[in-house]
Amino acid sequence: MKTIIYHNNRCSKSREGLCILEDLGADVEIRDYLLVPPTYEELDGLLKLLKAKPLDIIRQKEEIFIEKYAGKTRTRKQWIQAMMKYPILIERPIVVRGDQAIVGRPPILIKELLDKK
């Protein structure tokens, strides 16, 4: 079964998560979401798989968040649009396998996801 990782190579936790997937022999599709930002539909689908709200996967310590969004109220649609515009805001890594997804923090959660199937 294909496993998708929303990956940022500059992030140590994302690199660690990718190593776990490779060490476990997973069939991995790497999504460099900074180069090719996810679509609205893709982010909406990820949130549903994660059973999360947009703010649950937004990196609230990122400078762009602090400058533009801290303390502001937005709709679900507006938060998703913010992640599309500034994909650096998306928490990483996000790993999807079948109909399940997790935020791989801590990275051991990735192993647990693969162990489920």
C-alpha positions in Angstrom: 0.0 0.0 0.0 1.3 3.4 -0.9 2.2 5.8 1.9 2.3 9.5 1.3 4.5 11.8 3.3 4.0 15.6 3.2 7.7 16.4 3.6 10.0 19.3 4.2 13.6 18.3 3.7 14.8 21.2 5.9 12.8 19.9 8.9 14.7 17.3 11.0 11.4 15.7 12.2 10.3 15.3 8.6 13.6 13.8 7.6 13.4 11.4 10.5 9.9 10.4 9.5 11.0 9.7 6.0 13.9 7.6 7.3 11.4 5.6 9.4 9.2 4.9 6.3 12.2 3.9 4.2 13.6 1.7 7.0 10.3 -0.1 7.3 10.3 -0.7 3.5 7.2 1.4 2.9 6.2 2.2 -0.7 6.6 6.0 -0.2 5.4 8.9 -2.3 7.1 12.1 -1.2 5.1 15.3 -1.4 7.3 18.3 -1.2 4.5 20.5 -0.2 6.6 23.7 -0.3 7.4 23.2 -4.0 3.9 22.1 -4.9 1.4 23.4 -2.3 -1.6 21.2 -1.6 -4.9 22.2 -3.2 -7.9 23.2 -1.2 -9.5 19.8 -1.8 -6.3 18.0 -0.7 -6.0 20.0 2.6 -9.7 19.6 3.3 -9.3 15.8 2.8 -6.2 15.7 5.0 -8.1 17.5 7.8 -10.9 15.0 7.5 -8.5 12.0 7.6 -6.7 13.6 10.6 -10.1 14.4 12.3 -8.5 17.8 12.8 -9.4 21.5 12.6 -7.1 23.7 10.5 -5.4 25.2 13.5 -4.5 21.7 14.7 -2.0 21.5 11.7 -0.9 25.1 11.5 2.6 25.9 12.8 1.6 28.8 15.0 5.2 29.7 15.8 6.1 30.4 12.2 7.0 34.0 11.6 4.3 34.3 8.8 1.6 33.1 11.2 2.7 35.5 13.9 2.8 38.5 11.5 -0.4 37.8 9.6 -2.7 35.5 11.6 -1.9 35.4 15.4 -5.0 36.3 17.4 -7.3 36.5 14.4 -10.4 34.5 13.9 -10.8 32.8 10.5 -13.3 30.3 9.0 -12.2 26.8 8.1 -12.1 27.9 4.5 -9.9 30.9 5.2 -7.5 28.8 7.3 -7.2 26.3 4.5 -6.6 29.1 2.0 -3.9 30.5 4.3 -2.1 27.1 4.2 -2.4 27.1 0.4 -0.9 30.6 0.2 1.8 29.9 2.8 2.5 26.2 2.9 5.3 26.7 5.4 2.4 27.0 7.9 1.5 23.3 7.5 2.8 21.0 10.2 5.2 18.3 9.1 5.4 15.6 8.4 1.9 14.4 7.7 1.7 10.8 6.7 -1.2 9.2 4.9 -1.7 5.5 4.5 -5.0 4.3 3.0 -7.8 6.0 4.9 -5.7 7.0 7.9 -3.4 10.0 8.5 -1.2 11.3 11.3 1.0 14.2 12.0 4.4 12.5 12.6 5.3 14.3 15.8 6.8 12.5 17.5 8.1 10.4 14.5 7.4 7.1 16.3 3.7 7.7 15.4 4.7 6.9 11.8 5.8 3.4 12.8 2.6 2.9 14.7 0.6 3.9 11.7 2.4 1.4 9.5 2.0 -1.3 12.1 -1.8 -0.9 12.0 -2.1 -2.4 8.5 
